[in-house]
Amino acid sequence: MDYPLRLADQLRAHLRALRKQRGLTQAQLGQRLGLSQVRIAEIEARPGVVSVDQLLKILSALDATLVLQDRADVSVKPAKKGEW
């Protein structure tokens, strides 16, 4: 399933949902990444402050990928004021 995102805050629910779909606790995901459960909780709560490198590692551990889509090639409504 695809999860289109426009804002970093939208990652919060998606990261948590992916982890739960994989049947992982925060502690188990942390073990896969060499991170503590507390750090996974922080990342899920504030994903906008994590580095792109760390985000890609988390997504990889969840068997997910990050896809950039060229919006010039897609029929999409223009972003609202304040959105990208």
C-alpha positions as CSV (number, residue, x, y, z in Angstrom):
1,M,0.0,0.0,0.0
2,D,1.2,3.5,-0.7
3,Y,1.2,6.3,1.9
4,P,1.4,9.7,0.2
5,L,3.0,12.3,2.5
6,R,3.1,16.1,2.3
7,L,4.3,16.9,5.8
8,A,6.8,15.2,8.1
9,D,4.2,14.9,10.9
10,Q,2.2,12.6,8.7
11,L,5.0,10.1,9.1
12,R,4.0,9.6,12.7
13,A,1.0,7.4,12.0
14,H,2.5,5.6,9.1
15,L,5.7,4.6,10.9
16,R,3.7,3.2,13.8
17,A,1.2,1.5,11.5
18,L,4.1,-0.2,9.5
19,R,5.7,-1.4,12.7
20,K,2.5,-2.8,14.0
21,Q,1.6,-4.5,10.6
22,R,5.0,-6.2,10.9
23,G,4.1,-7.4,14.4
24,L,7.0,-5.6,16.0
25,T,7.1,-3.7,19.3
26,Q,9.1,-0.6,19.6
27,A,11.7,-2.6,21.5
28,Q,12.0,-5.2,18.8
29,L,12.4,-2.6,16.0
30,G,15.0,-0.9,18.2
31,Q,16.9,-4.2,18.5
32,R,17.0,-4.6,14.7
33,L,18.4,-1.1,14.4
34,G,20.7,-1.0,17.4
35,L,18.5,1.6,19.1
36,S,16.6,1.7,22.3
37,Q,12.9,1.4,22.7
38,V,12.9,5.0,24.0
39,R,14.6,6.2,20.8
40,I,12.0,4.4,18.6
41,A,9.2,6.0,20.6
42,E,10.9,9.5,20.1
43,I,11.2,8.9,16.4
44,E,7.6,7.8,16.1
45,A,6.5,10.8,18.1
46,R,8.6,13.4,16.2
47,P,9.7,11.9,12.9
48,G,10.5,15.3,11.4
49,V,13.6,15.6,13.5
50,V,15.2,12.3,12.4
51,S,17.9,12.3,9.7
52,V,17.1,11.1,6.2
53,D,19.7,8.4,6.7
54,Q,18.1,7.1,9.9
55,L,14.6,7.3,8.3
56,L,15.8,5.1,5.4
57,K,17.3,2.6,7.9
58,I,14.0,2.4,9.8
59,L,12.0,2.0,6.6
60,S,14.4,-0.8,5.5
61,A,14.0,-2.6,8.8
62,L,10.2,-2.4,8.3
63,D,10.6,-3.7,4.7
64,A,9.3,-0.4,3.3
65,T,10.9,2.1,0.9
66,L,10.8,5.8,0.3
67,V,9.6,6.8,-3.2
68,L,10.0,10.3,-4.6
69,Q,7.3,11.1,-7.2
70,D,7.7,13.8,-9.8
71,R,4.5,15.7,-9.4
72,A,4.9,17.4,-12.7
73,D,4.1,14.0,-14.2
74,V,1.0,13.3,-12.0
75,S,-2.4,15.0,-12.0
76,V,-2.4,16.4,-8.5
77,K,-4.3,19.3,-7.0
78,P,-2.0,22.2,-6.1
79,A,-0.9,22.3,-2.5
80,K,-2.8,24.6,-0.2
81,K,-1.1,27.6,1.2
82,G,1.5,26.6,3.7
83,E,2.0,23.1,2.2
84,W,4.7,21.9,-0.1
